[in-house]
Amino acid sequence: MSEESKYVLEVNDLNTSFFTDAGEVKAVNGITFKLEPGKTLGIVGESGSGKSVSAYSIMQILAETGRVTGGEVKFRGENILEYNEKQMQKFRGEKISIIFQDPMTSLNPVFTVGYQLEEAVLLHTNKTKEEAKARAIEMLTLVGVNEPESRVKQYPHELSGGMRQRVMIAMALCCEPDVLIADEPTTALDVTIQAQILELMQDLQKQLGMAIIMVTHDLGVIASMCDEIMVMYGGRVCERGTADDIFYHPAHEYTKGLLRSIPRHDNMDEKLVPIGGTPINLLNMPEGCAFCPRCDEAMKICLTEKPEEVQVGEGHTAACWMNIKKAYEAQEV
């Protein structure tokens, strides 16, 4: 298999900014990753770290003030940032689909669930109205919605939160895309429904062979289902590696801070340690490391020099001056 065909999606040095009255907000600053068919990439970080904007940049559904200012997004070797709007409309849903984080605001309240599912099928395939209706019922059955024949006649407000999220997943998968982007797919759901939705996505991935990009702020959600995890802060990649790398051998101070703030069943007596300070102001990015103002280990170089990603293990990289310092110290010994 050639290097070109090995990856279903390649993002190279992606930069996205929002141009506001207050100035340019650099929401995504040079992120790069590759995604193989059937694999799952987790993108994690707190609110404002650039996770969702990265996803919207790939789909080209940014707000009017937003614009991709650099880099490329290759789908099976072809740069989709060069597509016109008509090409992108055909591409969305057919090749890459997205599940938004709030199903109530993503579904249109004045149309039935069946109408919205059928519309997606009719838009991207050559199916007739009857075939589209059958496909809608088939997809609702696939995602575990009970009594799908009657559900297609209902409106979004008549369904529970978990049921609406299942409808959103059905809509995203009705054209069997190669890549599914899940943007905080379980945020508004309780824990038991959350587990069901994640299990459902894994089952569907095995059936359809699609790749998944899981965008979340919850490390617990991605621990069991991601082949690779990418930690973001201030629109930049701090660290990337397998779940074992990130959870058991974190190499960036921000990742360590995230892990310290998660409750664990084996240390219920210990106090959680929050990350100090406030999230970064993207209008006024520091010259050096984005996490520097909140980092207890920050050095002088962190203020002025932006750290590059360095290898800290096999397939495990981190953009932190502490690792470079440790490498130098190890060489001197």
ZICORLIN-V539794 format. One record per residue. N is the residue number from 1. RES is the residue in three letters. SS is DSSP state (alpha for helix, beta for strand, coil for the rest). PHI is phi in radians with two decimals (999 if undefined). Layout:
N_RES_SS_PHI ; N_RES_SS_PHI
This chain:
1_MET_coil_999 ; 2_SER_coil_-1.26 ; 3_GLU_alpha_-1.03 ; 4_GLU_alpha_-1.14 ; 5_SER_alpha_-1.53 ; 6_LYS_alpha_-1.18 ; 7_TYR_beta_-1.87 ; 8_VAL_beta_-1.45 ; 9_LEU_beta_-2.48 ; 10_GLU_beta_-2.27 ; 11_VAL_beta_-1.97 ; 12_ASN_beta_-2.10 ; 13_ASP_beta_0.86 ; 14_LEU_beta_-1.31 ; 15_ASN_beta_-2.21 ; 16_THR_beta_-2.31 ; 17_SER_beta_-2.24 ; 18_PHE_beta_-1.99 ; 19_PHE_beta_-1.74 ; 20_THR_beta_-1.95 ; 21_ASP_coil_-1.08 ; 22_ALA_coil_-1.42 ; 23_GLY_beta_2.38 ; 24_GLU_beta_-1.47 ; 25_VAL_beta_-1.72 ; 26_LYS_beta_-1.51 ; 27_ALA_beta_-1.36 ; 28_VAL_beta_-2.24 ; 29_ASN_beta_-2.12 ; 30_GLY_beta_1.27 ; 31_ILE_beta_-1.52 ; 32_THR_beta_-2.38 ; 33_PHE_beta_-2.81 ; 34_LYS_beta_-2.25 ; 35_LEU_beta_-2.26 ; 36_GLU_beta_-1.59 ; 37_PRO_coil_-1.00 ; 38_GLY_coil_1.37 ; 39_LYS_coil_-1.76 ; 40_THR_beta_-2.13 ; 41_LEU_beta_-1.90 ; 42_GLY_beta_-1.77 ; 43_ILE_beta_-1.95 ; 44_VAL_beta_-2.20 ; 45_GLY_coil_2.85 ; 46_GLU_coil_-1.34 ; 47_SER_coil_-1.00 ; 48_GLY_coil_1.54 ; 49_SER_coil_-1.47 ; 50_GLY_coil_1.80 ; 51_LYS_alpha_-1.12 ; 52_SER_alpha_-1.16 ; 53_VAL_alpha_-1.10 ; 54_SER_alpha_-1.07 ; 55_ALA_alpha_-1.14 ; 56_TYR_alpha_-1.19 ; 57_SER_alpha_-1.18 ; 58_ILE_alpha_-1.11 ; 59_MET_alpha_-1.39 ; 60_GLN_coil_0.99 ; 61_ILE_coil_-2.19 ; 62_LEU_coil_-1.30 ; 63_ALA_coil_-1.11 ; 64_GLU_coil_-0.96 ; 65_THR_coil_-1.43 ; 66_GLY_beta_-1.58 ; 67_ARG_beta_-2.70 ; 68_VAL_beta_-1.31 ; 69_THR_beta_-1.75 ; 70_GLY_beta_-3.03 ; 71_GLY_beta_1.65 ; 72_GLU_beta_-2.53 ; 73_VAL_beta_-2.16 ; 74_LYS_beta_-1.80 ; 75_PHE_beta_-1.86 ; 76_ARG_coil_0.84 ; 77_GLY_coil_1.55 ; 78_GLU_beta_-1.90 ; 79_ASN_beta_-1.32 ; 80_ILE_alpha_-1.36 ; 81_LEU_alpha_-1.20 ; 82_GLU_alpha_-1.58 ; 83_TYR_coil_-1.22 ; 84_ASN_coil_-1.48 ; 85_GLU_alpha_-1.10 ; 86_LYS_alpha_-1.14 ; 87_GLN_alpha_-1.12 ; 88_MET_alpha_-1.18 ; 89_GLN_alpha_-1.07 ; 90_LYS_alpha_-1.26 ; 91_PHE_alpha_-1.20 ; 92_ARG_beta_-1.13 ; 93_GLY_coil_1.57 ; 94_GLU_coil_-1.46 ; 95_LYS_coil_-1.88 ; 96_ILE_beta_-2.29 ; 97_SER_beta_-2.11 ; 98_ILE_beta_-2.32 ; 99_ILE_beta_-1.86 ; 100_PHE_coil_-1.44 ; 101_GLN_coil_-1.33 ; 102_ASP_coil_-2.11 ; 103_PRO_alpha_-1.15 ; 104_MET_alpha_-1.21 ; 105_THR_alpha_-1.51 ; 106_SER_alpha_-1.55 ; 107_LEU_coil_-1.58 ; 108_ASN_coil_-1.37 ; 109_PRO_coil_-1.20 ; 110_VAL_coil_-1.70 ; 111_PHE_coil_-2.06 ; 112_THR_beta_-1.20 ; 113_VAL_alpha_-1.03 ; 114_GLY_alpha_-1.08 ; 115_TYR_alpha_-1.05 ; 116_GLN_alpha_-1.21 ; 117_LEU_alpha_-1.20 ; 118_GLU_alpha_-1.11 ; 119_GLU_alpha_-1.03 ; 120_ALA_alpha_-1.10 ; 121_VAL_alpha_-1.20 ; 122_LEU_alpha_-1.13 ; 123_LEU_alpha_-1.21 ; 124_HIS_alpha_-1.91 ; 125_THR_coil_-2.30 ; 126_ASN_coil_-1.70 ; 127_LYS_coil_-1.20 ; 128_THR_coil_-1.39 ; 129_LYS_alpha_-1.04 ; 130_GLU_alpha_-1.16 ; 131_GLU_alpha_-1.16 ; 132_ALA_alpha_-1.14 ; 133_LYS_alpha_-1.16 ; 134_ALA_alpha_-1.11 ; 135_ARG_alpha_-1.15 ; 136_ALA_alpha_-1.06 ; 137_ILE_alpha_-1.16 ; 138_GLU_alpha_-1.06 ; 139_MET_alpha_-1.19 ; 140_LEU_alpha_-1.12 ; 141_THR_alpha_-1.13 ; 142_LEU_alpha_-1.06 ; 143_VAL_coil_-1.58 ; 144_GLY_coil_1.44 ; 145_VAL_coil_-1.49 ; 146_ASN_coil_-1.34 ; 147_GLU_coil_0.85 ; 148_PRO_alpha_-1.05 ; 149_GLU_alpha_-1.09 ; 150_SER_alpha_-1.53 ; 151_ARG_alpha_-1.13 ; 152_VAL_coil_-1.12 ; 153_LYS_coil_-1.59 ; 154_GLN_coil_-1.58 ; 155_TYR_beta_-1.69 ; 156_PRO_alpha_-0.91 ; 157_HIS_alpha_-1.20 ; 158_GLU_alpha_-1.49 ; 159_LEU_coil_-1.88 ; 160_SER_coil_-1.31 ; 161_GLY_alpha_-1.04 ; 162_GLY_alpha_-1.12 ; 163_MET_alpha_-1.19 ; 164_ARG_alpha_-1.12 ; 165_GLN_alpha_-1.14 ; 166_ARG_alpha_-1.13 ; 167_VAL_alpha_-1.11 ; 168_MET_alpha_-1.07 ; 169_ILE_alpha_-1.15 ; 170_ALA_alpha_-1.04 ; 171_MET_alpha_-1.16 ; 172_ALA_alpha_-1.18 ; 173_LEU_alpha_-1.79 ; 174_CYS_coil_-1.12 ; 175_CYS_coil_-1.84 ; 176_GLU_coil_0.87 ; 177_PRO_coil_-1.21 ; 178_ASP_coil_-1.39 ; 179_VAL_beta_-2.29 ; 180_LEU_beta_-2.03 ; 181_ILE_beta_-1.75 ; 182_ALA_beta_-1.91 ; 183_ASP_beta_-1.64 ; 184_GLU_coil_0.82 ; 185_PRO_coil_-1.22 ; 186_THR_coil_-2.14 ; 187_THR_coil_-1.03 ; 188_ALA_coil_-1.57 ; 189_LEU_coil_-1.90 ; 190_ASP_coil_-1.32 ; 191_VAL_alpha_-1.08 ; 192_THR_alpha_-1.19 ; 193_ILE_alpha_-1.17 ; 194_GLN_alpha_-1.00 ; 195_ALA_alpha_-1.09 ; 196_GLN_alpha_-1.11 ; 197_ILE_alpha_-1.12 ; 198_LEU_alpha_-1.13 ; 199_GLU_alpha_-1.12 ; 200_LEU_alpha_-1.06 ; 201_MET_alpha_-1.10 ; 202_GLN_alpha_-1.17 ; 203_ASP_alpha_-1.10 ; 204_LEU_alpha_-1.16 ; 205_GLN_alpha_-1.08 ; 206_LYS_alpha_-1.14 ; 207_GLN_alpha_-1.20 ; 208_LEU_alpha_-1.70 ; 209_GLY_coil_1.22 ; 210_MET_coil_-1.50 ; 211_ALA_beta_-1.60 ; 212_ILE_beta_-2.19 ; 213_ILE_beta_-1.91 ; 214_MET_beta_-1.78 ; 215_VAL_beta_-1.76 ; 216_THR_beta_-2.75 ; 217_HIS_coil_-1.82 ; 218_ASP_coil_-1.80 ; 219_LEU_alpha_-1.10 ; 220_GLY_alpha_-1.09 ; 221_VAL_alpha_-1.14 ; 222_ILE_alpha_-1.62 ; 223_ALA_alpha_-0.98 ; 224_SER_coil_-1.67 ; 225_MET_coil_-2.05 ; 226_CYS_coil_-1.81 ; 227_ASP_coil_-1.35 ; 228_GLU_beta_-2.44 ; 229_ILE_beta_-2.11 ; 230_MET_beta_-2.10 ; 231_VAL_beta_-1.68 ; 232_MET_beta_-2.02 ; 233_TYR_beta_-2.65 ; 234_GLY_coil_1.04 ; 235_GLY_coil_1.35 ; 236_ARG_beta_-2.10 ; 237_VAL_beta_-1.50 ; 238_CYS_beta_-1.50 ; 239_GLU_beta_-2.70 ; 240_ARG_beta_-2.57 ; 241_GLY_beta_3.01 ; 242_THR_coil_-1.32 ; 243_ALA_alpha_-1.03 ; 244_ASP_alpha_-1.09 ; 245_ASP_alpha_-1.03 ; 246_ILE_alpha_-1.20 ; 247_PHE_alpha_-1.44 ; 248_TYR_alpha_-1.88 ; 249_HIS_coil_-2.37 ; 250_PRO_coil_-1.09 ; 251_ALA_coil_-2.07 ; 252_HIS_coil_-2.05 ; 253_GLU_alpha_-1.09 ; 254_TYR_alpha_-1.19 ; 255_THR_alpha_-1.06 ; 256_LYS_alpha_-1.06 ; 257_GLY_alpha_-1.12 ; 258_LEU_alpha_-1.06 ; 259_LEU_alpha_-1.18 ; 260_ARG_alpha_-1.17 ; 261_SER_coil_-1.63 ; 262_ILE_coil_-1.74 ; 263_PRO_coil_-1.17 ; 264_ARG_coil_-2.18 ; 265_HIS_alpha_-1.17 ; 266_ASP_alpha_-1.63 ; 267_ASN_alpha_-2.41 ; 268_MET_coil_-1.15 ; 269_ASP_coil_-1.42 ; 270_GLU_coil_-1.45 ; 271_LYS_coil_-1.33 ; 272_LEU_coil_-1.28 ; 273_VAL_coil_-1.89 ; 274_PRO_coil_-1.29 ; 275_ILE_coil_-1.35 ; 276_GLY_coil_-1.23 ; 277_GLY_coil_1.35 ; 278_THR_coil_-2.13 ; 279_PRO_coil_-0.98 ; 280_ILE_coil_-1.13 ; 281_ASN_coil_-1.53 ; 282_LEU_alpha_-1.20 ; 283_LEU_alpha_-1.31 ; 284_ASN_alpha_-2.31 ; 285_MET_coil_-1.22 ; 286_PRO_coil_-1.16 ; 287_GLU_coil_-1.17 ; 288_GLY_coil_-1.61 ; 289_CYS_coil_-1.23 ; 290_ALA_coil_-1.10 ; 291_PHE_coil_-1.51 ; 292_CYS_alpha_-0.84 ; 293_PRO_alpha_-1.09 ; 294_ARG_alpha_-1.94 ; 295_CYS_coil_-1.66 ; 296_ASP_coil_-1.25 ; 297_GLU_coil_-1.72 ; 298_ALA_coil_-1.00 ; 299_MET_coil_-1.96 ; 300_LYS_alpha_-1.05 ; 301_ILE_alpha_-1.13 ; 302_CYS_alpha_-1.08 ; 303_LEU_alpha_-1.28 ; 304_THR_alpha_-2.01 ; 305_GLU_coil_-2.01 ; 306_LYS_coil_-1.35 ; 307_PRO_coil_-1.31 ; 308_GLU_coil_-1.60 ; 309_GLU_coil_-1.22 ; 310_VAL_beta_-2.13 ; 311_GLN_beta_-1.26 ; 312_VAL_beta_-2.07 ; 313_GLY_beta_3.13 ; 314_GLU_coil_-1.18 ; 315_GLY_coil_1.24 ; 316_HIS_beta_-2.12 ; 317_THR_beta_-2.20 ; 318_ALA_beta_-2.58 ; 319_ALA_coil_-1.81 ; 320_CYS_coil_-2.54 ; 321_TRP_alpha_-1.14 ; 322_MET_alpha_-1.05 ; 323_ASN_alpha_-1.20 ; 324_ILE_alpha_-1.16 ; 325_LYS_alpha_-1.10 ; 326_LYS_alpha_-1.09 ; 327_ALA_alpha_-1.09 ; 328_TYR_alpha_-1.12 ; 329_GLU_alpha_-1.11 ; 330_ALA_alpha_-1.15 ; 331_GLN_alpha_-1.25 ; 332_GLU_alpha_-1.29 ; 333_VAL_coil_-1.19
